[in-house]
């Protein structure tokens, strides 16, 4: 039996946490021979609810689940973590400006970045799901001294999955036939789901779907507004699909990407595609056989796509400006 992998999850008693934990504990993420330790981090008022989740994990009697540590202490919560999934954050309330939300959540990610640096395993990788996830990841990364920037990620996989499903429905194919779908930029309403480079059964989407007006219009807005549409329909946010996408991201970063394909996740830019270095921006990513990753370079960006990418990158710069006090140096 392998040594256990330790996964720390913040916001573990929340909706996404509830949809996430059981799949990790069951072995469906790290494999059927990989034991798992779970370190579950919540704010103090949520600890009783978290205790209920722990009772349910116990009641599953998962063969691969070793230790479960519920805590509100960050040092204890991130101790030995190989993966830190930062899901917990404060939701936007009525009357709250985007800047207020950035500031409130930003403070959470300062402390979490420091605690990860001080306590996690030397190979720790951090995926931020809690919104605004790109900028929260930037803050955590900037405060996690000693951890390489390339080990911080923000989630745009839900947007990729949503985009694939929309393209598949329009073309009358299964979503698994859609590949090479890149989400560019911020996980927000400015994100750009890139249909120009996406493929259906290996053919450019633009050859399979001739309705260019739909691709440039309704397709993009449907993906951008999908979260709001689900809240309207369900009366609650898209927790199960978000949890699924978080696990897809962890798996995509743990296994080599299929030949010729890529996946979407926001990473620290080194200036690829003219994106300002240091921003956490979603780009096309390939995971290599040794577990490291690279940005897929050399894609030709047409004028339509460039304008969309510029808009979402401009928003990331504004967000960074709003939290600059939380970014040391
Ligand atoms: P939720 O409100 O059900 O759960 C959030 C949990 O986080 C709560 O249990 C809360 O007590 C906890 N929490 C708050 N501050 C914390 C802190 N400082 N430390 C540890 N835990 C803390 O929300 P839900 O539905 O689980 O969503 C979580 C986050 O994920 C939200 O920010 C949401 O906007 C974001 N999200 C991101 C998506 C993406 O694609 N990147 C998609 C869907 C949601």
Boltz pocket constraint, residues with backbone or C-beta under 6 A from the ligand:
constraints:
  - pocket:
      binder: B
      contacts: [[A, 10], [A, 11], [A, 12], [A, 13], [A, 14], [A, 15], [A, 16], [A, 17], [A, 41], [A, 42], [A, 43], [A, 46], [A, 87], [A, 88], [A, 89], [A, 90], [A, 91], [A, 108], [A, 128], [A, 129], [A, 130], [A, 131], [A, 132], [A, 133], [A, 155], [A, 156], [A, 157], [A, 158], [A, 159], [A, 187], [A, 237], [A, 238], [A, 239], [A, 242]]
      max_distance: 6.0
